[in-house]
Amino acid sequence: MSWMFTRFLPEFVNVRVTMLNDVSWFAPFVETWTRTKLPWVITPAMHSYAEFPPMEDYAKLTTEFSQRLPATV
């Protein structure tokens, strides 16, 4: 068994991208728990948080993410 997604809030679902057939359109947008990542791990994520983003950041993050999605998604 493997998880496919995580539902954090009713309006926020984190999809495990490795479950998709085609990830060529995807680029990391937010990385979390960076305070425990290995020093050599680097992602092109636009936003980075030592743990989870504060609740007041979620509206801004979801709005910005939705504006960056390709038109075909």
N, C-alpha and C positions, 0 to 999 in steps of 0.2 A: 504494500500500500504506500501511496505517496500523496501528499496534499497537493491540490491543484490551485487553490485560492484560499485567502483568508478574508473573512468579513470582519472589519474593524468597527465600522459604524454602519447604520442602514444604507447610507449613501456612499460608503467607501469600501471597495473590494480590491484587494491586492492579488493580482493574477500571477501565477508562477509562469514566467515567460518561457521557460524551458519545456513547457507542455505544449507549446504552439508548434505547428508544422513549419511555419515560415517566420523567422525572427529578423529577417533582413530589414524590415521597416522600424525595428525597435532599437532604442538607445536608452540606457539608464537615465532616469530623471531625478530620482531621490535615492540616496543611500542612507541607511540607518545603522545604528550601533557601530559607528566607526571607531569608537574608543577601544573596541576589542578586536579590531581587524589586524591582520598581519601587516607589518610595516611595508612590505613590497606590493600590497594590493592597491591598485589604482584603478578607478573607474572614471568614465567621462560624465558621471552624474552632475547635473547642474546644481543640485542642492545636497548638502551633506549635514548629517546630525550625529552627534556623539551617541545619542540614544534614539528615542522617537521624537518627531517634531512636536513642539508644544501645540496644544489644541487650537490656539488662535492662528496657527500657520496653515491648518488644513484647508480652509476656504481659499486662501491665496494659491496654495499648491495645486489644488484640483482645478481651479480656474485656469491657471497658467498651463497645466498639463493638457487640458482639453483644447486650448487654443493652439497647441503645438502638434496635435495629432494630424496625420495626413488625411486628406479629404476622403480617401478610399476606405479608411478604417471604420 
